[in-house]
Amino acid sequence: TRGPYLQMADQTSIVVVWNTDIAATATVRYGRIPGPNWEFETTASSNQIQSIALTDLLPDTRYYYEIVADGQVLATGPDYHFQTYPPSNSRQPFRFVAFGDSGNGSQKQADMVTRMDTLLPRPDLFLGLGDLVYVNGEWENYNPRHFGPNADLIRNRVLWPAMGNHDSFTENGAPYLANFYLPEESGAPGVPSQTELYYSFDYGETHFVAIDTQISSKAVGGAMYNWLSTDLADADARGMRWKIVFAHHPPYTYGTHNSDFEPDLWILRENFGPLMDQHNVDIFLAGHSHAYERSYLVQDDSPFQSHPNDYSKIDNSEGTMYIVSGAAAKDGSGPLNHPVMAYSKGDVIGVSVFDVTHEEI
C-alpha cells in the first residue's frame, strides 16, 4: 500500500488518497473523536488508486480517520488526523513550510524531512516548489522519492505542489498530474483555471497561488496570465491580507541558475513581475536554484529599501519579497550576489518556515 496522504483541503472538505497493491473496496471512517465509534464513514468503489472526498465538515476542526480495505485496517491511530482550514479572513496565526528540489531519494532529503517533522509549533501546510521527483518525474519514482520519504508529513497535512522542470520530463508531467489531486475550479468567480497546473486557495487571511512555470505559456495575455490577473484582483476585492505566489522557477537568482540568461527565468520576470507589482503580492516563492536567496522588497524590477531586514509594508503596501528555496535535498552555490537580494547562502540544505500572525498596529 501507499499512503494515505491528504490533498485539496479547504474550510469544509478534504481529499484522502491512498493506493493498494490490488483492487479493493475501501472505507474511510472519520470523526472529531477517534473510533471505534466513528461519527461518519464513506466507501469508495473497488480500485487500486483510491481518492475519497470528505465533505460537509466543520471549519477549523480536527478530525481523526482510519482506512479499511476489504475488512483489513490499512491506516489507524493518533497520527491519522487532519485539520480543516479556518473561515475566510480568520486572523488565526498559522505556520507553513515551503521547499523545492526535494525528491532525489538521498540521505539529505531524509534528514530534512526529519527536521520538518520535528518542527514546533507544527506546520499547518506545506508548499512544494517543484522538482519533487527526480530524475525525470518517473511513475516508478513517486513512491521512493516523494510519498515514501514524506509519509509522516502528508498523512495529516496537505502538501500543495507546483510543477518543476524535472517533474515534467516523463510524458509531459502525466505522473505529476495523476499523483496529485489539485483544484481545477479555483480562481475569481466565473474564471476557473480549468487545469491542475495552476490554482489558488485561501488559508484565513492568506491567499496562496500556485503557477506553472514549466508547461503553461508565460505569455502576457495567455490563459495563465489572464487567470492570475483576475485571481489576484479577486483576492484584493475580498480583502485578503497576504498574497503569496509560488512556482518552481525564480524570477531572480544568481545561484546554481542565472535569471539573466535563462529564458524560463527572465521571461517569467519580465511578463509576470508587473502583475506582482500591480497587486502588491507579498512573497514570491520558488525553487530550481539549489541555494537560499531572499530579496529586498522589490518593485519595478529593483529594490526600494536600503536595509536588508526592512520589510515593513505598514505605511506603504508596495513591494514583493522574492525567495529562492530550492535546497531541500540538493545543494549548490553560485555568485549569490544578485542586486535585488538582501541575503544569499549556498552549499546548504534547508527549507523555509513562515509564521503568519495578525497584530494590530
Solvent accessible surface area in square Angstrom, and as a share of the most:
residue,aa,sasa,rsa
1,T,102,0.59
2,R,30,0.11
3,G,43,0.41
4,P,6,0.04
5,Y,3,0.01
6,L,1,0.01
7,Q,4,0.02
8,M,61,0.27
9,A,3,0.02
10,D,65,0.34
11,Q,59,0.26
12,T,60,0.35
13,S,24,0.16
14,I,3,0.01
15,V,18,0.10
16,V,0,0.00
17,V,0,0.00
18,W,4,0.01
19,N,27,0.14
20,T,14,0.08
21,D,112,0.58
22,I,130,0.66
23,A,58,0.45
24,A,8,0.07
25,T,61,0.35
26,A,1,0.00
27,T,22,0.13
28,V,0,0.00
29,R,78,0.28
30,Y,15,0.06
31,G,0,0.00
32,R,109,0.40
33,I,129,0.65
34,P,68,0.43
35,G,25,0.24
36,P,124,0.78
37,N,139,0.71
38,W,49,0.17
39,E,77,0.34
40,F,90,0.38
41,E,111,0.50
42,T,47,0.28
43,T,77,0.45
44,A,17,0.13
45,S,93,0.60
46,S,65,0.42
47,N,76,0.39
48,Q,85,0.38
49,I,92,0.47
50,Q,5,0.02
51,S,48,0.31
52,I,8,0.04
53,A,58,0.45
54,L,1,0.00
55,T,73,0.43
56,D,136,0.70
57,L,8,0.04
58,L,85,0.42
59,P,51,0.32
60,D,49,0.26
61,T,25,0.15
62,R,103,0.37
63,Y,5,0.02
64,Y,43,0.16
65,Y,1,0.00
66,E,17,0.08
67,I,1,0.00
68,V,14,0.08
69,A,6,0.05
70,D,103,0.53
71,G,71,0.69
72,Q,122,0.54
73,V,74,0.43
74,L,51,0.25
75,A,4,0.03
76,T,69,0.40
77,G,34,0.33
78,P,116,0.73
79,D,60,0.31
80,Y,34,0.13
81,H,16,0.07
82,F,1,0.01
83,Q,71,0.31
84,T,1,0.00
85,Y,7,0.03
86,P,2,0.01
87,P,63,0.40
88,S,51,0.33
89,N,70,0.36
90,S,25,0.16
91,R,138,0.50
92,Q,77,0.34
93,P,83,0.53
94,F,14,0.06
95,R,30,0.11
96,F,1,0.00
97,V,0,0.00
98,A,0,0.00
99,F,1,0.00
100,G,0,0.00
101,D,0,0.00
102,S,4,0.03
103,G,0,0.00
104,N,38,0.19
105,G,45,0.43
106,S,38,0.25
107,Q,126,0.56
108,K,91,0.39
109,Q,3,0.01
110,A,43,0.33
111,D,74,0.38
112,M,20,0.09
113,V,14,0.08
114,T,81,0.47
115,R,163,0.59
116,M,3,0.01
117,D,40,0.21
118,T,91,0.53
119,L,42,0.21
120,L,146,0.73
121,P,88,0.55
122,R,72,0.26
123,P,1,0.01
124,D,49,0.25
125,L,0,0.00
126,F,1,0.01
127,L,0,0.00
128,G,0,0.00
129,L,0,0.00
130,G,0,0.00
131,D,2,0.01
132,L,1,0.00
133,V,0,0.00
134,Y,8,0.03
135,V,82,0.47
136,N,58,0.30
137,G,0,0.00
138,E,32,0.14
139,W,117,0.41
140,E,127,0.57
141,N,25,0.13
142,Y,0,0.00
143,N,70,0.36
144,P,75,0.47
145,R,65,0.24
146,H,1,0.01
147,F,5,0.02
148,G,46,0.44
149,P,39,0.25
150,N,2,0.01
151,A,32,0.25
152,D,65,0.34
153,L,2,0.01
154,I,7,0.03
155,R,41,0.15
156,N,6,0.03
157,R,31,0.11
158,V,4,0.02
159,L,3,0.02
160,W,3,0.01
161,P,0,0.00
162,A,1,0.01
163,M,0,0.00
164,G,0,0.00
165,N,24,0.12
166,H,42,0.19
167,D,0,0.00
168,S,9,0.06
169,F,103,0.43
170,T,25,0.14
171,E,113,0.51
172,N,103,0.53
173,G,0,0.00
174,A,32,0.25
175,P,0,0.00
176,Y,2,0.01
177,L,60,0.30
178,A,50,0.39
179,N,13,0.07
180,F,4,0.02
181,Y,56,0.21
182,L,7,0.03
183,P,20,0.13
184,E,82,0.37
185,E,131,0.59
186,S,18,0.12
187,G,25,0.24
188,A,12,0.10
189,P,112,0.71
190,G,79,0.76
191,V,59,0.34
192,P,42,0.27
193,S,12,0.08
194,Q,135,0.60
195,T,30,0.18
196,E,34,0.15
197,L,24,0.12
198,Y,15,0.06
199,Y,1,0.00
200,S,9,0.06
201,F,19,0.08
202,D,36,0.18
203,Y,7,0.03
204,G,4,0.04
205,E,22,0.10
206,T,0,0.00
207,H,5,0.02
208,F,0,0.00
209,V,0,0.00
210,A,1,0.00
211,I,0,0.00
212,D,0,0.00
213,T,0,0.00
214,Q,52,0.23
215,I,55,0.28
216,S,21,0.14
217,S,66,0.42
218,K,25,0.11
219,A,50,0.39
220,V,92,0.53
221,G,46,0.44
222,G,16,0.16
223,A,77,0.59
224,M,3,0.01
225,Y,37,0.14
226,N,74,0.38
227,W,8,0.03
228,L,0,0.00
229,S,28,0.18
230,T,50,0.29
231,D,3,0.02
232,L,0,0.00
233,A,46,0.36
234,D,26,0.13
235,A,0,0.00
236,D,62,0.32
237,A,89,0.69
238,R,91,0.33
239,G,53,0.51
240,M,10,0.04
241,R,94,0.34
242,W,66,0.23
243,K,16,0.07
244,I,5,0.03
245,V,0,0.00
246,F,0,0.00
247,A,0,0.00
248,H,0,0.00
249,H,1,0.01
250,P,1,0.00
251,P,7,0.04
252,Y,9,0.03
253,T,0,0.00
254,Y,39,0.15
255,G,7,0.07
256,T,54,0.32
257,H,46,0.21
258,N,42,0.21
259,S,0,0.00
260,D,61,0.32
261,F,157,0.65
262,E,50,0.22
263,P,74,0.47
264,D,62,0.32
265,L,0,0.00
266,W,80,0.28
267,I,60,0.30
268,L,0,0.00
269,R,36,0.13
270,E,107,0.48
271,N,32,0.16
272,F,2,0.01
273,G,12,0.12
274,P,74,0.47
275,L,3,0.02
276,M,1,0.01
277,D,22,0.12
278,Q,122,0.54
279,H,13,0.06
280,N,41,0.21
281,V,0,0.00
282,D,11,0.06
283,I,26,0.13
284,F,2,0.01
285,L,0,0.00
286,A,1,0.00
287,G,0,0.00
288,H,13,0.06
289,S,0,0.00
290,H,28,0.12
291,A,0,0.00
292,Y,54,0.21
293,E,0,0.00
294,R,49,0.18
295,S,0,0.00
296,Y,42,0.16
297,L,6,0.03
298,V,2,0.01
299,Q,30,0.13
300,D,109,0.56
301,D,85,0.44
302,S,51,0.33
303,P,45,0.29
304,F,92,0.38
305,Q,32,0.14
306,S,111,0.72
307,H,101,0.45
308,P,52,0.33
309,N,104,0.53
310,D,61,0.31
311,Y,53,0.20
312,S,69,0.44
313,K,28,0.12
314,I,106,0.54
315,D,143,0.74
316,N,76,0.39
317,S,62,0.40
318,E,72,0.32
319,G,0,0.00
320,T,1,0.00
321,M,28,0.12
322,Y,7,0.03
323,I,6,0.03
324,V,2,0.01
325,S,3,0.02
326,G,0,0.00
327,A,4,0.03
328,A,2,0.01
329,A,2,0.02
330,K,69,0.29
331,D,57,0.29
332,G,14,0.13
333,S,46,0.29
334,G,34,0.33
335,P,90,0.57
336,L,33,0.16
337,N,103,0.53
338,H,13,0.06
339,P,93,0.59
340,V,5,0.03
341,M,17,0.08
342,A,22,0.17
343,Y,99,0.38
344,S,31,0.20
345,K,98,0.42
346,G,15,0.15
347,D,104,0.54
348,V,43,0.25
349,I,48,0.24
350,G,24,0.23
351,V,30,0.17
352,S,10,0.06
353,V,61,0.35
354,F,32,0.13
355,D,86,0.45
356,V,21,0.12
357,T,72,0.42
358,H,53,0.24
359,E,134,0.60
360,E,129,0.58
361,I,166,0.84
